[in-house]
């Protein structure tokens, strides 16, 4: 009886360890239960951590947040990103994704907007801006499932600075 309890406790420990690496804790529990806790532990030790799940857990606990500029994890209290050295915004910025690169959408003052429109250069780093479009498909108000409903396209125009990583909405 004691051997079964020890076996179960060791299987639970292997499952907890695997869960900490972003792997299926329940899956490793059953693997350990049917094969052996030692084999389950060895497999858990050599398996690579699932970084995406670990990041999700860390962000969901509120310990860390992602930098909107370099996408690295930083402490939630941080004012400056330790990876890219940029000032972190107090509030989360909306993000536009182009070619799998995230560009935070910035709100700017009227005089800066006039400078951007006149010179087509970033008001922060003075580099050339590139015009991009973000197309959103919207269903028409008379949508009927299974019909050939025409989808209305809504286009937002952005100016993107590839050097400093900012984008500016230019629709009015």
C-alpha positions in Angstrom: 0.0 0.0 0.0 2.8 2.4 0.9 4.5 1.6 -2.4 1.4 2.7 -4.4 1.2 6.0 -2.4 4.9 6.7 -3.0 4.4 5.8 -6.7 1.5 8.2 -7.0 3.3 11.0 -5.2 6.3 10.7 -7.5 4.0 10.7 -10.6 2.4 13.9 -9.3 5.8 15.4 -8.8 6.8 14.6 -12.4 3.5 16.1 -13.6 4.1 19.3 -11.7 7.7 19.6 -13.0 6.5 19.1 -16.6 3.8 21.6 -16.1 6.4 24.1 -14.9 8.2 23.7 -18.2 5.0 24.4 -20.2 4.3 20.8 -20.9 1.1 18.7 -20.1 1.2 17.9 -16.5 -1.6 15.4 -16.8 0.1 13.7 -19.7 3.4 13.4 -17.8 1.5 12.1 -14.8 0.0 9.3 -16.8 3.3 8.6 -18.6 5.0 8.2 -15.2 2.1 6.2 -13.8 2.2 3.6 -16.6 5.9 3.4 -17.3 7.7 4.6 -14.2 8.2 7.9 -12.4 11.9 7.6 -13.2 11.3 7.3 -16.9 8.7 10.1 -16.8 11.2 12.4 -15.0 14.0 11.6 -17.5 11.7 12.4 -20.4 10.6 15.6 -18.7 14.2 16.6 -18.0 15.3 16.2 -21.6 12.2 17.8 -23.2 12.5 21.4 -24.2 10.4 24.0 -22.3 7.4 25.4 -24.2 8.3 29.1 -24.1 5.0 30.3 -25.4 3.0 28.6 -22.6 5.5 29.8 -20.0 5.2 33.4 -21.3 1.4 33.2 -21.3 1.4 32.0 -17.7 3.8 34.7 -16.6 1.8 37.4 -18.3 -1.5 36.1 -17.0 -0.2 36.2 -13.4 0.6 39.9 -13.8 4.3 39.4 -12.9 5.5 40.5 -16.3 4.3 42.2 -19.5 5.6 42.2 -23.1 7.4 45.3 -24.4 5.4 46.6 -27.3 8.6 47.5 -29.2 10.8 44.3 -28.9 8.2 41.8 -27.6 10.5 40.7 -24.7 9.1 40.1 -21.2 9.8 42.8 -18.6 8.5 43.4 -15.1 5.1 45.1 -14.9 6.6 47.9 -12.8 9.3 48.7 -15.4 9.5 52.1 -16.9 12.2 51.3 -19.4 12.6 48.0 -21.3 15.9 46.3 -20.3 16.2 44.7 -23.8 15.7 47.6 -26.2 16.1 50.6 -23.7 12.9 52.2 -24.9 10.5 53.9 -22.5 7.5 51.7 -21.8 4.0 53.2 -22.2 1.9 53.6 -19.1 -1.1 52.1 -20.9 -1.1 49.4 -23.5 -0.8 50.8 -27.1 -2.8 49.4 -29.9 -0.6 47.4 -32.2 -0.6 46.9 -36.0 1.1 43.8 -37.4 2.8 44.0 -40.8 5.0 41.1 -42.1 4.8 39.5 -38.6 6.3 42.7 -37.0 4.3 44.5 -34.4 4.2 48.3 -34.7 2.6 50.2 -31.8 0.1 52.8 -33.1 0.9 56.2 -31.7 -1.3 59.1 -31.0 0.4 62.4 -31.9 -0.1 66.1 -31.5 -1.6 68.2 -34.3 1.7 70.0 -35.0 3.5 66.7 -35.3 0.8 65.4 -37.6 1.2 68.5 -39.8 5.0 67.9 -39.9 4.5 64.3 -40.9 2.1 65.1 -43.7 4.3 67.9 -45.0 7.7 66.1 -44.9 6.7 62.4 -44.9 9.3 61.9 -42.2 9.0 60.6 -38.6 8.8 63.5 -36.1 10.8 61.5 -33.6 13.7 60.1 -35.6 13.4 62.0 -38.9 13.5 58.9 -41.1 11.4 58.3 -44.1 7.9 56.9 -43.4 6.3 54.1 -45.4 2.6 54.1 -46.2 0.8 50.9 -45.3 -2.8 49.8 -45.4 -4.6 47.6 -42.9 -7.7 46.0 -44.6 -10.5 44.9 -42.3 -13.3 42.8 -43.8 -16.7 43.7 -42.4 -19.9 41.8 -43.1 -22.7 43.9 -44.4 -25.6 44.5 -42.0 -27.9 42.1 -44.0 -25.6 39.1 -43.5 -27.3 35.7 -44.0 -25.2 32.6 -43.2 -24.5 30.5 -46.3 -25.4 33.3 -48.8 -23.2 35.1 -51.2 -23.1 38.2 -49.0 -20.8 41.0 -50.2 -18.2 41.8 -47.6 -17.5 45.5 -47.1 -13.8 46.3 -46.8 -12.7 49.0 -44.4 -9.2 50.3 -45.1 -7.1 52.1 -42.5 -4.0 53.9 -43.7 -0.9 54.1 -41.6 2.5 55.6 -41.9 5.2 53.3 -40.6 8.7 54.2 -39.5 10.7 51.0 -39.9 13.7 52.4 -38.0 12.1 53.5 -34.7 9.2 51.0 -34.9 6.2 53.4 -34.6 3.1 53.7 -36.8 0.7 56.6 -37.2 -2.9 56.3 -38.2 -3.6 58.9 -40.9 -7.3 58.3 -41.6 -9.4 61.2 -40.7 
